[in-house]
Amino acid sequence: MDKIILDGRSLTRAQLVAVAREGAAVALDPAQLERVRHAADFLAEKVSCGEPTYGVTTGFGSNADKLLGGHRMRDELVMDRADPRHPAREGVSLMEELQHNLIVTHAVCVGKPFAPEVVRAMLAIRINTLMRGHSGIRVATLEALTAMLNRGVVPVVPEKGSVGASGDLAPLSHLAIVLLGGGEAFFEGERLPGAEALERAGLEPIRLSFKEGLALNNGTAQMLATAALALDELEYLLDVADLAAATTLDAFAGRSGALRPEVHALRPHPGQVDTAAHVRELLGGSTLVDIPYHLVPRFKPWNAEAWDRPEDQALSFDIGWDWVPANQRHGREAFYDRFLPFKGGKKHQPQDAYCLRCMPQVHGAVRDAWRQACRVIDIELNSVTDNPLIFPDAEDAQFIEEQVISAGHFHGMPLALAMSYVKAAIPVLASISERRLNKLVDPATNDGLPAFLTGNEDGTDSGFMIVQYTAAALVNDLATRAHPASVYSVPTSANAEDHVSMGANEARHVLEMMEDLGHVLALELYTAAQALDYRREMLNAARRLAARGDWRALAGKIGNAPREGHPQHAQFEQEVRQLMAALARSEEFHAGAAVQAAHTLLRERIAFMHRDRAMDGDVRAVCELQRRRAFAAAARP
């Protein structure tokens, strides 16, 4: 894989994912390194002139009013004079000690470590923003950070500890402390002390210079890394959601009118328009959607007399319709002029339930939330987010405050609010998926499919009943986690930092929620595959029966039939023959090509469930297929 060139201006989400998840190496743009060197030289010159500079010759945060002196006041302390590791004995200046202490005292996160992909993304982001040349970091320090990333040293960064203003101070300090030979890091899968990890990678610890501690730990890299990786996952899951919805619509032999382009031209929200087009594409070639009501039989439990042909006797179901007598059609004559008077699985209504009909509006709104967050993240990827900002070439500058400017780019609120939007959208996408799943298993709403998608001839089978329970539990869990962290600021640093974003929590929550969203969608696909098999086989069994040309055999599947000699019997026979002809001339019933591709993939791992069996292996298998993005090709044909 080619190295990704970092110049502070052109890093993309796709490149970041390649570094984080695929192990792509990075290289530093030589021309931009000159800007980095220029800013570092400028800062060194100002320090040599005695200019007071925040975070360089002053303390940090609420200590900003403390100017560093020419020597250590506490050198006279007995305990300090006795310490063999005293900074003065190692030739460390007060300004170097300031930067060193900033890192070692701020690395105080708790919780389990972030996954290596998150930490690699954080490193790439930090390097890229420092490449802009407004942070005062030296080229050698930036190169050391880059070598750590490329050599596979992954600092241990516990997940919790950032409030998302003054940037992600604590987690970024865990990144930087390994550069100093402290902390812990993973190397080749082993968790090691930071110094040992560096040594094994052929690297040496560094000593920080002016402002380099601030440059390394003052920024939005944790929240940005987790947000970018979450959005990459959500992009895939949005496609899976559309695929699951298309599979369910095929399984219902549903209606496609609500997907038509002229419909969405009247309310052209971009996500809505794109979702409708995508689902239409996924359903392309289907002979199940928009099927006339009267052709669709309903499920009837299997019995030994259900079928008399060998090719049908292996079926685990029977099928049936009810005939509507002429004297019950009053006021509905126009309808029965168009549709034959047989009630099977499909209800005689012109619209599907909201969970099917409103897929474009719901999925599309989530897609728009994703797009808005992507817009914010794309800007942030190539932004400078530390403080103070250095402008060595500012024209007509009279004082250092005009070239070293304290600002608030470390504040994570743009990211926090964008991820709050996404966070609220995740349970929405999971919820409509669970509603479709529930509709598939409920005999009151599944349009003629068996209850819980199992024959249950002997009353011993639960079928897919509890799959819906699991989906419901996941939806509730997602909903209770969707409260925005960004609305609750807890001031820090003795109120010097009196308003914070909590964006690190927000983005971390969203990344964690992707797993459960993926599980819900996987469960819908699993359930819809079972329903699709039933629907397709029931229709094709009816088609085979009709193709024999024996109207009486087909009539045997129809309830409410008049006896021979009854005044309406001749009409009944005529209409059964019409039903037989319509079924016989139909082509074989099948799902859309993309839906069928996903179904085939799933059936390679999970067999159709004729009767109850242990389902835990099935659930693990479908969740694993989703996790490793096995449905990606089907979802984007």
N, C-alpha and C positions, 0 to 999 in steps of 0.2 A: 504494500500500500504506500502510495506517495505521501511524503510528509506534508502536513498542512502548515502553510506559511502564516504566521501571526504577525500582523502589522498594526493592530489596534483599531482597524477601520473596517475590515471585511469578513470577520468571522461569522459564519452562518450557523443556524441550529443544526443543520445536517452535518456540518463539519464537527461541531461540538459533540454530537452523538457518536460520530466516528471515533473521536478521541476517547470518549467515555466508555463506549460499549464495544468497540471493535479494536481498541488498542492502537489507533493511528498515532504516529509520532508527530511532533511539531518542530518547526524551525522558525528562527527569528529573522524578520526582514532586515537585511543589512542597512538599507537607507534609513529605516525608522530607528534602528539602533543609534544612529548618529544624533537623532533628536533626544533619545534617552540620555546619551552621554552629555549632550549640551545642557540639559536641565540639571543633571547631577553636578557638573562643573560650576554652573551658575550658583547653585545652592552652597557648594563648598566655598566659593569666593565670598558670598555674603556672610557666611559664618566667620570666615577669617577676618572680615572687616568689623566683626562684633555686632552685626545687625540682629536685634531680637526677633526671633521667628518662632511662631507657634509650633509646638511639637518637635522643635529642633533645639532651641535654647530656652524653651519654657516647658512646664509640665503639660499634662493632657487633661481635657475635660474640666472638672472643677478645680484642677491644679494649674490651669492655664495662667493664673496670675503669679506663678512662682518662676522667677528667672533663675537659670542655672548660674552658679558662681564660678570663680576661677579654680577653686579647689573644693574638696569634699569637707563639709562642715563636720561630718561624723567620723573623720579620720582619727579624732582624738578619743573616740569611744574605746574603752578597753577591749570590749568583746570584738570590735571590728579590727583592732590592731592585732589580735590573736588569731584571726581567721586566715588560714593559708590560701584560701580562694578569694581573698579580697581583690576587687577589681583593680585597685591601684597596683597591686603586686604583679598583675598580669598585663600591665600597660594599657588598661582600658580607661578611656577618658570619661568624664561625666556625661557627655553627649552620647557616647557609645553605650554607656551603662543605661542611660534613659531608654534607648531603643531596645536593648536586650531585655530590660526589666518589663517593658511594655508587653513583649511577647510572652515571657515566662509567667507573668502574673495574670495574663488574660486567658491562658489556655486552661479553662476551668469548666468545660462542658461536661455533661453527664448523659447517661443512657448508653444504649448499644451503639457500636460504631456505624457510621454510614457505610453503605455498600461501596466497594472500590470504584464503581462507575460514577457515583456521585462525587467522590473525592477527586478523581481524574478530571471530571468536568470543572470542579472548583479550581484546580490548578491551571487548567487551560484558560479559564475566564480571567483569573488573576494575572496571568502572564500577558494576556491580550490587552487588558486595560492598562497595565503598566507600560506597554509598548507605545502608548500615545505620547509619552515624553512630557507629562505634566505632573509627575509624582516624585521626582528627585531621586529615584532609585539608581544605583550604579549598574552599568552593563554587566559587570562580573556577577553581581547578585542575581540579576535577572537570568543570566546564563546558568547559574547554579540551580535556580528554581526549575528551569527548563530541563536540565540534565536529570533532576530528580524525577520529573514526569516521564521522560523518555526511557530512563533506566528501570522503570517499574517500581520505584519506591512510592508506596501509597500511605501517607500519614494516617494514623488512627484518629478519626474525628468523631467524637461522640455526638449524637444527634441534637441534643437539647442544650441551649445556653445563649442563643442570640435573640435580641429583642428587635433586630431589624432597623436600628438607627445608630449612628456612628458605624453603620454597616454591621457585618456579621463578625464583630470583634473577637468573640471567644472561639468560634469554630475556625476562623482564619488564623488565629494564633496557634491552634493545634496543627495547622498546615505548616506554619513558619517555624515552629519550635524544632521540628525535625531538621530543618536547614542548619540550626544552631547545634545540632548533635543531641538534642533533648527529645522528650516525648517518646512516642512509640510509632512504629510503622509496620505495614505488611510488606514483605518482600518474598516473591516466589511462593506466596500462599502462607507464609509463616509470620506470626506476630512477634516483633522484635523490639528491643530498645532502639530509639532513633539513631544513635551513633553506630550501632551494629548494622542496622539496615543500610546506612550510608556506606559503611566500610565494605559490606558485601557487594554493593553496587559499584564499588570503585570510586566513591565520592568522599569529599572531606567536608566537615562543618565549616561554616563561614562566620565572620564577625560583622555585625551590622554597623553601618555608618549613618550619617545625618538623615533623619526622617525615614529610614528604611523600615523600621518597625511599623510606623504608621502606614507606609506604602503597602506593606504586606498584609496588615490585618484590618485596614479601614476600607471597607467596600462591601458590595452586595453579592459576593460570589456564591455563598451557600444558597441563599434564596433563589438566585438566578439559576444555579446548577440544577437544583431540585425542580424548579419551575420548568426549565427547558426539557428535562428528561420526562417530566409528567406530561407536558404537551406533546412530546413525541409519542408517548404511549397512548394518549387520548386520540391523536390523529388516527392511529390504527384502530382503536376501539370504536370510534365513530363509524368506520367502515364495517367493522364486525357487527355493530348495532344495526346498520342498514341491511347487512346480509341476513342476520337473524330475523329481522322484520320481514324481509322478502320471503324467507323460508316459511315463516308462520303464515304469511298471506297466501302462499301457494298451498300450504296444508289446509287452509280454510276454503280453498277454491274461491278466494275473495274477489273483490271488485277493484279495478285499476283506475276508475274514473277520477278518484281523488288525487291521482298522481299526474294527471294530464298537464302538459306545459301551458296550455291556454288558461287553465285554472290558476296556476301560480304566477302567471304574468299579471294577474289582477292584484296580487299582494307580493311584490317581488323582493322579499327579504332574501339576501344572497344564500344563506344557509338553507332556507326552505326550498328555494329553486333548485339548488344543487342536490339536496337530499331526494327530492322527487325524481330528478333525472337519474340519480344513481340507482334508486330502487327500481325504476323502469328498466334500466340497463340490466340489473341483476335478474329481473323477471323475464328478460328477453327469451322468446321461444317457448314460454310456458303454454301448455294447453289446459291448465287448471284454472287460471284466473279468468274471470268474466264468463265462466261456463253457465249456460242457462240453468235456472233453478231446478227444473223438472228432471234434469239428467242425473242429479246428485242423489244417490241413495243414502239412507241412514244406516248406521251400524245396528245389527241385531246379533244377539249371542249365538254362537255356533251350536248346532245340534246335528245329530248323526244323519238326519234326512235333508240337510240344507242343500247339498250338492250331489248330483248323480254322475258327473263326469270325473274321470281320474285326475285331470289337470286342476280341477277345482276342489277336489276332496281334501287337498292339503291345506286349504285355507282355514284360518282360525276364526272365521266370522261368518255370519250370514248378512244379507242386505235386505232392505225393504223400502216401500213407499206406501202412502195411503192415497186412494182415489177420492177426488172431490166430486160428488154427484152433481148433476146439472141443476137440481133444485136448491143447491147450496151456493150457487154462483151469482145470485141476483145482485146487481149493482157492481159486479166485477167482470162483466162480460168482456170488456175491452182487454182486461188483463189476460183472460183465458183465451182470447183470440190470438194472443202472442205466445203465451206459455201454456204447455199442456197441464191438465188438472191433476198433477201428481205431487204430493208433498213428501219429500224425502229428507235429506239432511239440511238443505239450505232453506232458511226462512224467506218468505216472499216479501222482502223489503229492499228498497233501492240503495241502502247504505250500510256500511260495516260499522262496528263499534269504534269509539274514538281511538283506542290503542292501535287500530289498524288504519283507520281513515286519517288520523291526525299525525301519522308518522312524519311527514315532511315538516309540519309546524313545530313539533316537539324536538325531533332530532336536529332539525334545521336551526332552532334557537340555540341548542347546545353547540352546534357547529359555529354559529356566530360568536358565541362566548369564547370558544377556542380561538377563533381568528383574532378577536380583539386582544386576547392575552398574547398571542403570537406577535402582534404588532408591537406591543410593549416590550416583550422579551427581545425581539430583533433589534430594537433601539438600544436596550440595555447592554446587549452583548458587546457593543463597540463604544461604550461610554466610559468616561473616567469617573470613578465613584469613591475615591479617597479624599482626604482633606489634610492640610490645605492644598490648593491647586497652584501649580507653579507656572508662571508665564514669563520665561526669561527674556522674550523678545518684545514685551509690551512697550509700545511707543510712548515717549514723553513721560515715562514713570519717574517720579521724584522720590518716592518713598518705597520701602520694601513691601508695605501693605498693598501696593498697587501691582506687585509682581508675585507675591505669595499671598493668595487670597483665601481666607476661611469662608467656606460655603457649606452647603448641605447636600451634596450629591450622594452621600452615603445613606440618606434617608430612603427607606425601601417602600414608601407608600405607593408609588406608581405600580410596583410589582405586587404589593399586598392587595390593593384593590382589584387589580386584574385577576389575581388568583382567587380572590373572594367570589368574583363572578363565576369563574370556572367551578369553584368549590360548591356553589349553590346549584350548578347545572348537573353535576355528577349524579346526585340522587334522582334527578328528573329522568335522566337517560336510563338509570337502573330501574326506576319505578315503572316506566311504560313497558320495559322489557318483561318485568315480572307480571304485569297485567296481561300481556299477550300469553305468557306461559300459563297463567291461571285460566285464561279463557280456553286454552287448548285442553286442559284436564277436566274442566267443569262440564258435565253433560247438559246443563241448562244453557250453556253459551257456546259449545264447541261445534255447533252445526252438524250434528249427526255422527260425530266420532264417539267411540266408546268412553264411558266414564273412566277417568284417570288413565286413559289410553291403554287399557288392557281388557281382554275378553271376559275374564272373571266368571267363567261358566259355572264354577262350583262355589262361588262366593268366598274364595280364599285369598284373592289377590288384591294388593293395594296399588299396583302399577306405579304411576308417576306422582301419586298423591303427595309424598313427602318431599319430592324435588321442589315443589312449589313452596313448601314450608321454609326450606333452606334459602330460596330466593327471597322470600318475604323477610326472613331474619337479616339477610344482607342489606336489603333496601332500608330497613329500619336503622341498622347500624350506620349506614352511609348518611341517612337523614339526620341522625343525632350528632354526627361529626361535622355537619355542614355549617355550623354557626361560624360566622366570619371572625377570625382572630384580629383582623385589622380594626375592628370597632372598639377595641379595648386596649388603650395605651396605659402602661405602667411606667411612670418616670424613673430614670436611673441617674447615676453619677451625681448624687446629692442635688438633684433637680437641675443640673447643668443641661442634661439631656431630658427635658421635661415633656417631650412628646415623641413617642417611638411608633414604629409601624407594625411590629409583630409579623412582618412579612416572611421571616424565616419559618415561623410556625405555620403560617398560611400555606406556603409552597410545599413544606414537608408533609402537611396533612393531605394536600392534593395528590402528591406522589404516592403516599400510602394508600389512598382511596382507590387508586387505579386497579389494585389487585382485586378488591371486592367487586368493582364494576365489571372487570373481566370475568369474574366467576359468575355473576348474574347472567351476562350475555352467553357464556358457555352453557349454562343450564338451559337457557332458552333454545339454543341450537340443538342440544341433546334432546329436549322434549319435542321440539318441532320436527326433528328427523323421524321420531316415532310416529307422530301425527301424520306426517307426509306419507310415510309408508302405508298407513291405514287408508288414507284418502285415495292415494293412487291405486292401491290394490282393490279397494272397494269399487271404484269407478271402472277399472279395467275388467273386474269380474262381471260387472253389469254389461259391459261392452261385449265380452265373450258370449255371455248368455244371449244377448240380443242377436249376435251374429249367426246363431244357429237357425234363426228364422222360425222358431217355435213360439208363437205368441202366448200359448198357454203356459209354457215354462216361465216366461217373464211374468205373466199374470199371477203365477203362484207366489211371487214375491210382493204382491200388492194387496194391502189390506183394504177393507171397506168395499170389496168387489161385490156387485150384485150377482145373485144366482142366475143360472141359465133359465130362461123363460121370464125373467123379470123385465119390465118394460124398458129399463135402461141398460140391459145387458149388451144390446147391439152397439150402443154408443160407447160403452166401456170397452168392448172388443176393438172397435175402430180406433179409440184413443190409445189403447195399449199397443196396437200395431204401429201407430205414429211414434210412440216412445221407443219401440223396438227399432224402427227405421232410423230415428235420430241417433240412438246409441251406436247402431251398427255402422253408420257412415262416419262416425267420429274417428279421428286418428287416435292412436294410443295416447293415453293420458300421462303426462309427465310434467315435471317442474321446469322452470327456466334453466338455461344452461349453467349459469353461475351457481344457482341454488343446487343444481344436481351435482356440480363439481364439489361443493362443500359437503353435500350429503354423502357422496362416494368416499371422500376423505375420512369422514367420521365413521362410516360403516367399515372401513378397513381396520379400525380399532375397536369398534363397539357394535355388536350384533343387535338386530331387532329383538325386542323383548316379547316373546310370545306369552310367557307367563312369568310370575315373580321369580326373581333371582337376586342375589346380592348385588347391589348397585354401586357400592363404594368404589370398586375398580373402574366402573364406567365413568363416574363423576371425576375421579382423578385423571382418567385418560382425556376426557373432553377439556378439562381445565388445563391440562398440560399442552394439548394441541393449541389452545388459545394462547397460553403463555409464551410458547415459542413461535407464535405468529404463523402457524401452519395454514390458517384460513386467509392469509393475505392475498394470495394469488386469485382465489375465488372471489374475494371481496372487491378486488379491483381488476376485473377481467380485461 
